[in-house]
Amino acid sequence: MHEFGGSLRRKFQLEAGVDFLNHGSFGAAPLEVLDAAARWRDQMEANPDRFLRDVLPQALRSAAHELGRFLRAEGEDLVFVENATSAVNAVLRSLDFRPGDEILINSQSYGAVRQAVRYVCERTGAKPVEPHIAIPVAESPQLAAAITERTRLLIVDHISSPTGLVWPVKDIVAAVRERGVLVLVDGAHAPGQLELDVPALGADWYTGNCHKWLFAPRGCGFLWSRRERRSLVHPLAISHGYGKGFTDEFDWPGTRDFSPWLAVGAGIRFLQGIGAEAARRYCHELATSAAERIARAWRQPQAGPPAMHASMMAIRLPDAWPQAGATRDTARRLQSEFMERHRIAVAIMAIDGALWTRISAQVYNAPEDYDRLIAAGLR
């Protein structure tokens, strides 16, 4: 078994003296993956014409097939996007919503997804439906009760961004699709953090980021589609491939740096090299044990029980922090304060008028990385 923790930190380009407890927000690519991306860029810059015209198409499909094997999916059902937010927008803005249609999300949906739904509804007359999920949770939330005859699309997180809650996606999808509702799973945090068999989940579309627990460079996400739904979706940037099919349309969004997409295999190989299953187990045990220590020291609740989480957990900040009227702006200011004053990178979330800190556990983290956060939270 590979030794995780501090011994792996040297494989990343992380600033010394900072406790990085927020891998979930922006990720961090290992040095060897950054090197792989750099080699692709060097090849492109040496002869852009040859690379972009003749090398890229096959290289991109090869990368998609490698990612597909990791996700137990077919490469032709999978395309690259900038990130999961781009994929959610592509699906939302491709579908033909009409006045009175309903798009079902929930109160734990990612903020950018909520805004994308709002944008589409304002332009089409559709209506966002957002049942409230109270935090802390004691059992897996259910969404099927919110389905009506007007529900056209459900967007559900695989792992909730604010709390790290792992949703029972397969069960939710099965219940919802029986009602004839399309389902898009926002798996932004899932690839690498969870073992995935994307087609087996039964959704119409699944999107994930590869720059988090799959260790790819930033700017690498994917959109998977059920084969019979591929013709419904088009990329945000309509380019030369329009009308030629799913992969042709997405593979060429215009001239850009394709190296993050092409380096996804290097991220997969890094994870497999350290042991994907062992890494998931280590991160889960580290996140849940650290959350328990923090919650005990702060005398505050966790967002949910350990069994409902993978490598991210949220703990309510102590009452000494200003809880009344907690907003996203308040949370962002506190997040900056934790970095500047305490050298701690951690996510602060405003949930239902209270402030929560969301910790992540990655293979470069160790139990002692969370000690300063405990002290800082106690002010």
C-alpha positions as CSV (number, residue, x, y, z in Angstrom):
1,M,0.0,0.0,0.0
2,H,1.3,3.5,-0.9
3,E,2.1,5.8,2.0
4,F,-0.3,8.7,2.0
5,G,0.0,12.1,3.7
6,G,3.1,14.2,3.9
7,S,5.2,11.9,1.8
8,L,3.0,12.6,-1.2
9,R,2.9,16.3,-0.8
10,R,6.2,16.7,-2.5
11,K,4.6,15.4,-5.7
12,F,2.5,18.6,-5.8
13,Q,3.5,22.2,-6.3
14,L,1.8,23.3,-3.1
15,E,3.0,26.4,-1.2
16,A,4.9,25.6,2.0
17,G,3.4,26.6,5.2
18,V,-0.2,26.4,4.1
19,D,-2.7,23.8,5.3
20,F,-4.6,22.9,2.1
21,L,-8.0,21.6,3.3
22,N,-10.0,22.8,0.3
23,H,-9.0,20.4,-2.6
24,G,-12.7,20.2,-3.4
25,S,-13.0,23.8,-4.7
26,F,-10.1,24.0,-7.2
27,G,-8.1,20.8,-7.0
28,A,-4.3,20.5,-7.4
29,A,-2.6,18.6,-10.1
30,P,0.6,16.5,-9.4
31,L,3.8,17.7,-10.9
32,E,4.0,14.7,-13.2
33,V,0.5,15.5,-14.6
34,L,1.5,19.2,-15.1
35,D,4.6,17.9,-16.9
36,A,2.4,15.7,-19.2
37,A,0.2,18.7,-20.0
38,A,3.4,20.8,-20.8
39,R,4.6,18.1,-23.2
40,W,1.3,18.3,-25.1
41,R,1.6,22.1,-25.2
42,D,5.2,21.9,-26.4
43,Q,4.1,19.5,-29.2
44,M,1.4,21.9,-30.2
45,E,3.6,25.0,-30.1
46,A,6.3,23.3,-32.2
47,N,3.9,23.0,-35.1
48,P,0.4,24.3,-34.4
49,D,-1.0,23.6,-37.9
50,R,0.0,20.0,-37.9
51,F,-0.9,19.4,-34.3
52,L,-4.4,21.0,-34.3
53,R,-5.4,19.7,-37.7
54,D,-3.8,16.2,-37.8
55,V,-2.7,15.1,-34.3
56,L,-5.5,16.5,-32.1
57,P,-8.6,14.7,-33.4
58,Q,-7.2,11.2,-32.7
59,A,-5.4,12.2,-29.5
60,L,-8.6,13.7,-28.1
61,R,-10.7,10.7,-28.9
62,S,-8.0,8.5,-27.4
63,A,-8.1,10.5,-24.2
64,A,-11.9,10.3,-24.2
65,H,-11.7,6.5,-24.5
66,E,-9.2,6.3,-21.7
67,L,-11.4,8.4,-19.4
68,G,-14.4,6.3,-20.5
69,R,-12.7,3.1,-19.4
70,F,-12.1,4.6,-16.0
71,L,-15.8,5.6,-15.8
72,R,-16.9,2.2,-17.3
73,A,-18.4,4.1,-20.2
74,E,-17.9,4.1,-24.0
75,G,-15.7,6.9,-25.3
76,E,-18.1,7.9,-28.0
77,D,-20.7,8.8,-25.4
78,L,-18.3,11.1,-23.7
79,V,-17.0,14.6,-24.6
80,F,-14.7,17.1,-22.9
81,V,-15.8,20.4,-21.6
82,E,-14.1,23.2,-19.6
83,N,-15.8,22.1,-16.3
84,A,-19.1,20.7,-15.0
85,T,-20.7,24.2,-15.0
86,S,-20.1,24.4,-18.8
87,A,-21.7,21.0,-19.2
88,V,-24.8,21.9,-17.1
89,N,-25.2,25.0,-19.2
90,A,-24.9,23.1,-22.4
91,V,-27.7,20.7,-21.4
92,L,-29.9,23.4,-20.0
93,R,-29.5,25.7,-23.0
94,S,-30.0,22.9,-25.6
95,L,-33.4,21.7,-24.3
96,D,-36.6,23.3,-25.5
97,F,-38.3,24.6,-22.3
98,R,-41.7,26.1,-22.5
99,P,-43.8,28.3,-20.2
100,G,-45.0,26.2,-17.2
101,D,-42.3,23.6,-17.5
102,E,-40.5,22.9,-14.2
103,I,-36.8,22.3,-13.6
104,L,-36.2,20.6,-10.3
105,I,-33.1,21.3,-8.3
106,N,-32.8,21.7,-4.5
107,S,-31.4,24.0,-1.8
108,Q,-28.0,22.2,-1.8
109,S,-27.5,22.6,-5.6
110,Y,-24.3,24.3,-6.6
111,G,-24.8,28.1,-6.8
112,A,-23.6,28.3,-10.5
113,V,-26.1,25.6,-11.4
114,R,-28.9,27.5,-9.6
115,Q,-28.0,30.7,-11.6
116,A,-27.9,28.8,-14.9
117,V,-31.4,27.4,-14.2
118,R,-32.6,30.9,-13.3
119,Y,-31.2,32.3,-16.6
120,V,-32.9,29.6,-18.7
121,C,-36.2,30.0,-16.8
122,E,-36.2,33.8,-17.2
123,R,-35.7,33.4,-21.0
124,T,-38.2,30.6,-21.5
125,G,-41.0,31.0,-18.9
126,A,-40.1,27.7,-17.2
127,K,-40.1,27.6,-13.4
128,P,-37.3,26.5,-11.0
129,V,-38.5,24.2,-8.2
130,E,-36.1,24.0,-5.3
131,P,-37.2,21.9,-2.3
132,H,-35.4,22.7,0.9
133,I,-32.9,20.2,2.3
134,A,-32.4,20.9,6.0
135,I,-28.9,20.7,7.4
136,P,-27.8,18.6,9.3
137,V,-29.3,15.6,7.6
138,A,-29.9,12.3,9.3
139,E,-30.9,10.2,6.2
140,S,-30.6,10.5,2.4
141,P,-32.9,13.2,1.0
142,Q,-35.6,12.2,-1.4
143,L,-36.6,14.3,-4.4
144,A,-39.3,12.2,-6.1
145,A,-42.1,13.8,-4.0
146,A,-41.3,17.1,-5.7
147,I,-42.0,15.7,-9.2
148,T,-45.2,17.0,-10.9
149,E,-46.7,16.5,-14.3
150,R,-44.8,19.7,-15.3
151,T,-41.4,18.5,-14.3
152,R,-39.2,18.4,-17.4
153,L,-35.7,18.1,-16.0
154,L,-34.1,17.1,-12.7
155,I,-30.5,18.2,-11.9
156,V,-29.1,16.5,-8.9
157,D,-25.6,16.5,-7.4
158,H,-23.8,13.2,-6.9
159,I,-21.8,14.9,-4.1
160,S,-23.2,18.1,-2.7
161,S,-20.8,21.0,-3.0
162,P,-21.8,22.8,0.2
163,T,-21.7,19.8,2.5
164,G,-20.0,16.8,0.8
165,L,-23.2,14.8,1.2
166,V,-23.2,11.8,-1.2
167,W,-26.6,11.5,-2.8
168,P,-28.1,8.1,-3.5
169,V,-28.1,9.0,-7.2
170,K,-29.0,5.6,-8.6
171,D,-32.1,5.3,-6.5
172,I,-33.2,8.9,-7.2
173,V,-32.7,8.5,-11.0
174,A,-34.7,5.2,-11.0
175,A,-37.6,6.9,-9.2
176,V,-37.6,10.0,-11.3
177,R,-37.2,8.4,-14.7
178,E,-40.3,6.2,-14.1
179,R,-42.2,9.5,-14.2
180,G,-40.7,10.4,-17.7
181,V,-38.4,13.1,-16.4
182,L,-35.0,13.8,-17.9
183,V,-32.1,13.6,-15.4
184,L,-28.8,15.4,-15.4
185,V,-26.4,14.3,-12.6
186,D,-23.9,17.0,-11.6
187,G,-20.9,14.9,-10.5
188,A,-18.5,17.8,-10.3
189,H,-16.8,16.2,-7.2
190,A,-17.3,12.6,-7.9
191,P,-14.7,11.2,-10.4
192,G,-11.9,9.8,-8.3
193,Q,-13.6,10.5,-5.0
194,L,-16.1,7.8,-5.7
195,E,-15.8,4.6,-7.7
196,L,-18.0,5.2,-10.8
197,D,-20.0,3.2,-13.3
198,V,-21.6,6.1,-15.0
199,P,-24.0,4.2,-17.4
200,A,-25.2,2.1,-14.5
201,L,-26.6,5.1,-12.7
202,G,-29.3,5.4,-15.4
203,A,-29.2,9.1,-15.9
204,D,-29.7,10.8,-19.3
205,W,-26.5,13.0,-18.8
206,Y,-23.7,12.9,-16.3
207,T,-21.0,15.6,-15.9
208,G,-17.9,15.6,-13.8
209,N,-14.7,17.5,-13.2
210,C,-11.4,15.8,-13.7
211,H,-9.3,18.5,-11.9
212,K,-10.4,17.5,-8.4
213,W,-10.0,13.9,-7.3
214,L,-8.9,12.7,-10.7
215,F,-5.8,15.0,-10.7
216,A,-6.1,16.5,-14.2
217,P,-5.1,20.1,-14.8
218,R,-7.8,22.7,-14.4
219,G,-10.0,23.2,-17.4
220,C,-10.8,19.5,-17.8
221,G,-14.4,18.3,-17.3
222,F,-16.6,15.9,-19.2
223,L,-20.2,15.3,-20.3
224,W,-21.5,11.8,-20.7
225,S,-24.8,11.2,-22.5
226,R,-27.1,8.2,-23.0
227,R,-26.8,7.3,-26.6
228,E,-30.4,8.2,-27.4
229,R,-30.0,11.6,-25.8
230,R,-26.8,12.7,-27.5
231,S,-28.6,14.5,-30.4
232,L,-30.5,16.7,-27.9
233,V,-27.4,18.5,-26.6
234,H,-25.0,21.0,-28.3
235,P,-22.0,22.8,-26.9
236,L,-22.2,26.4,-25.7
237,A,-19.9,27.4,-28.6
238,I,-21.4,26.3,-31.9
239,S,-18.5,25.7,-34.3
240,H,-17.5,23.8,-37.4
241,G,-18.8,20.5,-36.1
242,Y,-22.5,21.6,-35.8
243,G,-24.8,19.0,-37.2
244,K,-22.1,16.3,-37.4
245,G,-22.9,14.6,-34.2
246,F,-22.1,14.7,-30.5
247,T,-18.4,14.2,-30.5
248,D,-17.7,16.3,-33.6
249,E,-19.6,19.2,-32.1
250,F,-17.9,19.2,-28.7
251,D,-14.4,18.1,-29.8
252,W,-13.7,21.4,-31.7
253,P,-15.2,24.4,-29.8
254,G,-12.6,26.6,-31.5
255,T,-8.9,27.2,-31.1
256,R,-7.9,26.7,-27.4
257,D,-5.4,25.0,-25.3
258,F,-6.4,21.3,-25.4
259,S,-3.6,20.1,-23.1
260,P,-5.8,19.7,-19.9
261,W,-8.0,17.4,-21.8
262,L,-5.1,15.4,-23.3
263,A,-3.4,15.1,-19.9
264,V,-6.5,13.4,-18.3
265,G,-4.8,10.0,-18.8
266,A,-1.8,11.2,-16.8
267,G,-4.1,12.1,-13.9
268,I,-5.9,8.7,-14.1
269,R,-2.5,6.9,-14.1
270,F,-1.3,8.9,-11.1
271,L,-4.4,7.8,-9.2
272,Q,-4.1,4.2,-10.2
273,G,-0.4,4.3,-9.4
274,I,-1.0,5.2,-5.8
275,G,-4.0,2.9,-5.6
276,A,-7.4,4.3,-6.4
277,E,-9.3,2.2,-3.9
278,A,-6.7,2.8,-1.1
279,A,-6.7,6.5,-1.8
280,R,-10.5,6.7,-1.6
281,R,-10.4,4.8,1.7
282,Y,-7.6,6.9,3.1
283,C,-9.4,10.2,2.2
284,H,-12.7,9.1,3.6
285,E,-11.2,8.0,6.9
286,L,-9.2,11.1,7.2
287,A,-12.1,13.5,6.3
288,T,-14.5,11.8,8.7
289,S,-12.0,11.5,11.6
290,A,-10.9,15.1,11.2
291,A,-14.6,16.3,11.0
292,E,-15.3,14.4,14.2
293,R,-12.3,16.0,16.0
294,I,-13.3,19.5,14.8
295,A,-17.0,19.1,15.7
296,R,-16.1,17.9,19.2
297,A,-13.7,20.8,19.8
298,W,-16.1,23.3,18.4
299,R,-19.1,21.7,20.1
300,Q,-21.0,22.0,16.8
301,P,-22.9,19.6,14.5
302,Q,-21.6,18.0,11.3
303,A,-23.7,18.3,8.2
304,G,-24.4,14.6,8.2
305,P,-23.2,11.2,9.4
306,P,-19.8,9.9,8.1
307,A,-21.5,7.1,6.1
308,M,-23.2,9.7,3.9
309,H,-19.9,11.3,2.9
310,A,-16.7,10.5,1.0
311,S,-13.8,12.9,1.2
312,M,-15.6,16.2,2.1
313,M,-17.5,17.1,5.2
314,A,-19.0,20.3,6.7
315,I,-19.0,21.4,10.3
316,R,-20.9,24.4,11.6
317,L,-18.6,27.2,12.8
318,P,-18.7,28.0,16.5
319,D,-21.2,30.5,17.8
320,A,-18.5,33.0,18.4
321,W,-18.4,33.7,14.7
322,P,-21.1,36.0,13.3
323,Q,-23.9,33.6,12.3
324,A,-26.8,36.0,12.0
325,G,-27.5,37.0,8.4
326,A,-24.6,34.8,7.1
327,T,-24.2,35.3,3.3
328,R,-22.0,34.2,0.5
329,D,-20.0,37.4,0.8
330,T,-19.6,36.9,4.5
331,A,-18.3,33.4,3.9
332,R,-15.9,34.6,1.2
333,R,-14.4,37.2,3.6
334,L,-13.9,34.7,6.3
335,Q,-12.3,32.3,3.9
336,S,-9.8,35.0,2.9
337,E,-9.3,35.7,6.6
338,F,-8.5,32.1,7.4
339,M,-5.8,32.2,4.6
340,E,-4.3,35.5,5.4
341,R,-4.3,35.2,9.2
342,H,-3.9,31.5,9.7
343,R,-2.5,30.1,6.4
344,I,-5.4,27.7,6.1
345,A,-7.1,27.0,2.8
346,V,-10.6,25.9,3.7
347,A,-14.1,26.4,2.3
348,I,-16.6,28.5,4.2
349,M,-20.2,28.1,3.3
350,A,-23.4,30.1,4.2
351,I,-26.2,27.6,4.6
352,D,-29.6,28.6,5.9
353,G,-28.3,31.7,7.6
354,A,-25.4,29.9,9.3
355,L,-21.7,29.5,8.5
356,W,-20.2,26.1,7.9
357,T,-16.6,25.1,7.2
358,R,-16.2,22.4,4.6
359,I,-13.0,20.4,4.8
360,S,-11.6,18.1,2.1
361,A,-9.2,15.3,2.5
362,Q,-6.7,14.5,-0.3
363,V,-3.8,12.0,-0.4
364,Y,-1.3,14.7,0.4
365,N,-3.2,15.6,3.7
366,A,-2.4,14.2,7.1
367,P,-4.3,14.3,10.4
368,E,-2.1,17.2,11.8
369,D,-3.1,19.4,8.8
370,Y,-6.4,20.0,10.6
371,D,-5.0,21.1,14.0
372,R,-4.6,24.8,13.1
373,L,-8.2,24.9,11.8
374,I,-9.5,23.7,15.2
375,A,-7.6,26.4,17.0
376,A,-8.5,29.1,14.5
377,G,-12.2,28.2,14.7
378,L,-12.1,28.7,18.4
379,R,-10.8,32.3,17.8
